[in-house]
Amino acid sequence: MIKRISIIGPACYKQEAILDTDKNVNLIYGLNGSGKSTLSEYLRNFNHPLYNRCSISPVINSEAEEILVYNEAYVNEIFYSSETQKGIFSLSKENSNARKQIDDANKNLTIQEKLLSENEILIETHTKDWEKTKR
């Protein structure tokens, strides 16, 4: 269980900020720009070089403990929102990525089909023109 978080360096944390807690579950709230997202991203990615001056006490054993952070970055990474149907569908990260790749491929396919159709019309027009000049 985290007892203390010290964060300094990234975003709005130019001076050290310390959060002491004795709770198993913590809710972070505050005004826009107060550092909630930075703090939650630090907890999600505490080994990232951006947070090399930050610390968690006691030190987290990644193999035995898991920090769960439900922030906007997590939602965008794990959940997939369909453009054609309103709502959010809960998928694993891998399935969400696969779905996004399928959607991108379908968009690309639509573009390619349109280009093919335009080229077929162009070929037909040129063929007719060529036939006229042959006569």
C-alpha positions as CSV (number, residue, x, y, z in Angstrom):
1,M,0.0,0.0,0.0
2,I,1.3,3.4,-1.0
3,K,2.0,5.6,2.0
4,R,3.7,8.6,0.4
5,I,4.0,10.1,-3.1
6,S,6.6,12.7,-3.9
7,I,6.3,14.3,-7.3
8,I,8.6,17.0,-8.8
9,G,9.5,18.0,-12.3
10,P,6.8,17.1,-14.8
11,A,4.1,19.6,-15.9
12,C,2.9,21.8,-13.1
13,Y,5.1,20.2,-10.4
14,K,8.0,22.7,-10.5
15,Q,8.2,22.4,-6.7
16,E,8.0,19.2,-4.9
17,A,4.5,18.1,-3.9
18,I,3.9,15.4,-1.3
19,L,0.8,13.3,-0.8
20,D,0.7,11.3,2.4
21,T,-2.1,8.7,2.7
22,D,-3.1,5.7,4.8
23,K,-5.9,4.6,2.5
24,N,-6.1,1.6,0.2
25,V,-8.2,3.6,-2.3
26,N,-7.6,7.3,-3.1
27,L,-9.7,9.6,-5.2
28,I,-7.8,12.6,-6.6
29,Y,-9.8,15.7,-7.5
30,G,-9.1,19.3,-8.1
31,L,-9.3,22.3,-10.5
32,N,-8.3,22.1,-14.1
33,G,-4.5,22.4,-14.3
34,S,-3.9,21.4,-10.7
35,G,-1.9,18.3,-11.7
36,K,-4.4,15.4,-11.4
37,S,-3.5,14.0,-14.8
38,T,0.2,14.3,-14.2
39,L,-0.1,12.6,-10.8
40,S,-2.2,9.8,-12.2
41,E,0.1,9.3,-15.2
42,Y,3.0,9.1,-12.8
43,L,1.2,6.3,-10.9
44,R,0.5,4.5,-14.2
45,N,4.0,4.8,-15.5
46,F,6.2,5.4,-12.5
47,N,9.3,3.9,-14.2
48,H,9.2,6.4,-17.1
49,P,12.2,8.7,-17.3
50,L,10.0,11.7,-17.1
51,Y,9.4,10.9,-13.4
52,N,13.0,10.1,-12.4
53,R,12.8,12.8,-9.6
54,C,9.5,11.4,-8.2
55,S,9.1,8.7,-5.7
56,I,6.6,6.3,-4.1
57,S,7.0,5.0,-0.5
58,P,7.3,2.2,0.2
59,V,8.8,1.2,-3.1
60,I,6.4,-0.7,-5.3
61,N,7.1,-4.4,-6.1
62,S,5.6,-4.5,-9.7
63,E,5.4,-8.3,-9.6
64,A,3.4,-8.5,-6.4
65,E,1.5,-5.2,-6.4
66,E,-0.6,-3.4,-9.1
67,I,-1.5,0.2,-9.2
68,L,-4.9,0.8,-10.9
69,V,-5.4,4.2,-12.4
70,Y,-8.6,5.0,-14.2
71,N,-7.8,8.3,-15.9
72,E,-8.5,9.7,-19.4
73,A,-5.3,8.1,-20.8
74,Y,-6.4,4.7,-19.5
75,V,-9.9,5.1,-21.0
76,N,-8.4,6.1,-24.4
77,E,-6.0,3.2,-24.3
78,I,-8.3,0.4,-23.2
79,F,-11.8,1.4,-24.4
80,Y,-12.9,1.7,-28.0
81,S,-15.5,4.3,-29.0
82,S,-17.2,3.5,-32.3
83,E,-17.7,6.3,-34.8
84,T,-20.8,4.6,-36.3
85,Q,-22.5,3.7,-33.0
86,K,-22.8,5.8,-30.0
87,G,-21.4,4.5,-26.7
88,I,-18.2,2.9,-25.4
89,F,-17.5,-0.7,-25.8
90,S,-15.2,-2.2,-23.2
91,L,-12.4,-4.2,-24.8
92,S,-9.0,-5.3,-23.9
93,K,-6.2,-3.0,-25.1
94,E,-5.3,-5.6,-27.8
95,N,-8.9,-5.8,-29.1
96,S,-9.3,-2.1,-29.0
97,N,-6.1,-1.7,-31.1
98,A,-7.2,-4.4,-33.5
99,R,-10.6,-2.7,-33.9
100,K,-9.0,0.7,-34.6
101,Q,-6.8,-1.0,-37.2
102,I,-9.8,-2.6,-38.9
103,D,-11.6,0.8,-38.9
104,D,-8.6,2.5,-40.4
105,A,-8.3,-0.3,-43.0
106,N,-12.0,0.1,-43.9
107,K,-11.6,3.8,-44.4
108,N,-8.6,3.2,-46.6
109,L,-10.5,0.6,-48.5
110,T,-13.3,3.1,-49.2
111,I,-10.8,5.6,-50.4
112,Q,-9.1,3.1,-52.7
113,E,-12.5,1.9,-54.1
114,K,-13.4,5.5,-54.9
115,L,-10.0,6.0,-56.7
116,L,-10.5,2.7,-58.6
117,S,-13.9,3.8,-59.7
118,E,-12.6,7.2,-60.9
119,N,-9.7,5.5,-62.7
120,E,-12.1,3.1,-64.4
121,I,-14.2,6.1,-65.7
122,L,-11.0,7.8,-66.9
123,I,-9.9,4.6,-68.7
124,E,-13.3,4.3,-70.3
125,T,-13.2,7.9,-71.4
126,H,-9.6,7.6,-72.8
127,T,-10.5,4.3,-74.6
128,K,-13.5,6.0,-76.3
129,D,-11.3,9.0,-77.3
130,W,-8.7,6.6,-78.7
131,E,-11.3,4.7,-80.6
132,K,-12.5,7.9,-82.2
133,T,-9.0,8.9,-83.2
134,K,-8.3,5.4,-84.7
135,R,-11.2,5.9,-87.3
